[in-house]
Amino acid sequence: MMEKINAVITGVGGYVPDYVLTNEELSRMVDTNDEWIMTRIGVKERRILNEEGLGTSYLARKAAKQLMQKTNSDPDSIDCVIVATTTPDYHFPSTASILCDKLGLKNAYAFDLQAACSGFLYAMETAASMIQSGRHKKIIIVGADKMSSMVNYSDRATCPIFGDGAAACMVEATTEEYGIIDSILRTDGKGLPFLHMKAGGSVCPPSYFTIDNKMHYLYQEGRTVFKYAVSNMSDVTEEIAQRHGLHKDNIDWIVPHQANLRIIDAVASRLEVPLSKVMVNIQRYGNTSAGTLPLCLWDYEKQLKKGDNIIFTAFGAGFTWGASYVKWGYDGDKI
Ligand SMILES: CC(C)(COP(=O)(O)OP(=O)(O)OC[C@H]1O[C@@H](n2cnc3c(N)ncnc32)[C@H](O)[C@@H]1OP(=O)(O)O)[C@@H](O)C(=O)NCCC(=O)NCCS
């Protein structure tokens, strides 16, 4: 019988731009303050890519280059690149295609994956299935978003939440019992009224009208999104834990989407997992959309050990959401 192929993460690279947008600075732009933002959201500062002419592929390229170095990867060995993003450089061509050029990949094909803030989770499962099929050996998955390109910095209800950033993981074939073990992913399409960009797509292409009416910004009804995020993320996290006999004593880490510290608290407390086992960096980066999960790995990589039981969970526009169970494949930081 053929040995079962698993898909394991073999490295992490990340990048956040240098410019730090603090709550202090935001409170000079809109009517808000550090206390409100910290208690309602939990973000202290976020990074902004403010150099003109640079888009999401710049963030993705920095993250992926570091990943290639850390994993000592030959560009010719990469089969595929998947970029999860909601803020692509262009409508077309894909940001992933731009990345292929920047990384000098000759043997890869590449595509963008659009699942809003759940994008990285979907990319992880997609790459895992591609590798388990036996048809791919080595895939780069990237979560990258330049959220500042669609945030309205005169809307105090949304501008404190988001930031720019990217991180990438190498996913490779292994016959060891490690890697991306299982996922529960869902999409219901019920979220459209509550979280979207009104214009710029094929329903409502750009025009003077759409510009004048500020229709090219992220629109969100925060309270509704909050409720769905808590219940959907908690439900799937609990479901995947039960399916694999995971509980507060044998879960090593939870990696939650970084949208709101109160959402993270609620998801962790449903599983009774203490916050010390929950990756949190929202205070420094805010919500980088598809970037949040791999940026957590990037920040916590040093603390990870081979065999750690990790549950990832995310929620985003659509609505899209899910949870994945990963058995981590190596010890500590790879330099
Ligand atoms: C956006 C969010 C932080 C708002 O928090 P909230 O507790 O729901 O706050 P509300 O929108 O109900 O607003 C409460 C009050 O604070 C005010 N407020 C909103 N933003 C503010 C700000 N930045 N500073 C000060 N006050 C603010 C509102 O105007 C409102 O005032 P009112 O009661 O006088 O009308 C929260 O709803 C949230 O995190 N939602 C989920 C967002 C998310 O996860 N999105 C990404 C999904 S991928």
The ligand as a MOL file (V3000), in Angstrom:
LIG
                    3D

  0  0  0     0  0            999 V3000
M  V30 BEGIN CTAB
M  V30 COUNTS 48 50 0 0 0
M  V30 BEGIN ATOM
M  V30 1 C -16.3750 47.6840 14.9440 0
M  V30 2 C -16.4850 47.4050 16.4350 0
M  V30 3 C -15.1210 47.5050 17.0820 0
M  V30 4 C -17.3860 48.4420 17.0660 0
M  V30 5 O -17.5350 48.1550 18.4250 0
M  V30 6 P -18.9940 48.1210 19.0650 0
M  V30 7 O -18.7830 47.8530 20.4890 0
M  V30 8 O -19.8240 47.1780 18.2810 0
M  V30 9 O -19.4100 49.5870 18.8920 0
M  V30 10 P -20.6730 50.1840 18.1230 0
M  V30 11 O -20.4530 50.1480 16.6620 0
M  V30 12 O -21.9050 49.5600 18.6760 0
M  V30 13 O -20.5580 51.6630 18.6200 0
M  V30 14 C -20.6940 52.0380 19.9860 0
M  V30 15 C -20.5360 53.5190 20.1080 0
M  V30 16 O -19.1660 53.8590 19.9260 0
M  V30 17 C -19.0410 54.8510 18.9210 0
M  V30 18 N -17.7990 54.6600 18.2080 0
M  V30 19 C -17.5750 53.9180 17.0810 0
M  V30 20 N -16.2870 53.9740 16.7510 0
M  V30 21 C -15.6750 54.7490 17.6650 0
M  V30 22 C -14.3550 55.1730 17.8450 0
M  V30 23 N -13.3590 54.7950 17.0260 0
M  V30 24 N -14.0680 55.9510 18.9070 0
M  V30 25 C -15.0290 56.3420 19.7500 0
M  V30 26 N -16.3060 55.9740 19.6250 0
M  V30 27 C -16.6210 55.1790 18.6000 0
M  V30 28 C -20.2340 54.6450 18.0330 0
M  V30 29 O -20.5450 55.8270 17.3340 0
M  V30 30 C -21.2970 54.2860 19.0330 0
M  V30 31 O -21.7800 55.4600 19.6300 0
M  V30 32 P -23.3410 55.6070 19.9580 0
M  V30 33 O -23.6270 54.5010 20.9260 0
M  V30 34 O -23.3950 56.9640 20.5150 0
M  V30 35 O -24.0190 55.4220 18.6490 0
M  V30 36 C -17.0600 46.0000 16.6840 0
M  V30 37 O -18.4060 45.9910 16.3220 0
M  V30 38 C -16.3590 44.9360 15.9450 0
M  V30 39 O -15.2090 44.6330 16.2060 0
M  V30 40 N -17.0390 44.2580 15.0120 0
M  V30 41 C -16.4760 43.1650 14.2770 0
M  V30 42 C -15.5180 43.7120 13.3030 0
M  V30 43 C -14.7560 42.6380 12.6340 0
M  V30 44 O -14.3800 41.6660 13.2380 0
M  V30 45 N -14.5120 42.8510 11.3650 0
M  V30 46 C -13.6920 42.0720 10.5710 0
M  V30 47 C -14.3120 40.7780 10.3120 0
M  V30 48 S -13.1940 39.9390 9.3550 0
M  V30 END ATOM
M  V30 BEGIN BOND
M  V30 1 1 1 2
M  V30 2 1 2 3
M  V30 3 1 2 4
M  V30 4 1 2 36
M  V30 5 1 4 5
M  V30 6 1 5 6
M  V30 7 2 6 7
M  V30 8 1 6 8
M  V30 9 1 6 9
M  V30 10 1 9 10
M  V30 11 2 10 11
M  V30 12 1 10 12
M  V30 13 1 10 13
M  V30 14 1 13 14
M  V30 15 1 14 15
M  V30 16 1 15 16
M  V30 17 1 15 30
M  V30 18 1 16 17
M  V30 19 1 17 18
M  V30 20 1 17 28
M  V30 21 1 18 19
M  V30 22 1 18 27
M  V30 23 2 19 20
M  V30 24 1 20 21
M  V30 25 1 21 22
M  V30 26 2 21 27
M  V30 27 1 22 23
M  V30 28 2 22 24
M  V30 29 1 24 25
M  V30 30 2 25 26
M  V30 31 1 26 27
M  V30 32 1 28 29
M  V30 33 1 28 30
M  V30 34 1 30 31
M  V30 35 1 31 32
M  V30 36 2 32 33
M  V30 37 1 32 34
M  V30 38 1 32 35
M  V30 39 1 36 37
M  V30 40 1 36 38
M  V30 41 2 38 39
M  V30 42 1 38 40
M  V30 43 1 40 41
M  V30 44 1 41 42
M  V30 45 1 42 43
M  V30 46 2 43 44
M  V30 47 1 43 45
M  V30 48 1 45 46
M  V30 49 1 46 47
M  V30 50 1 47 48
M  V30 END BOND
M  V30 END CTAB
M  END
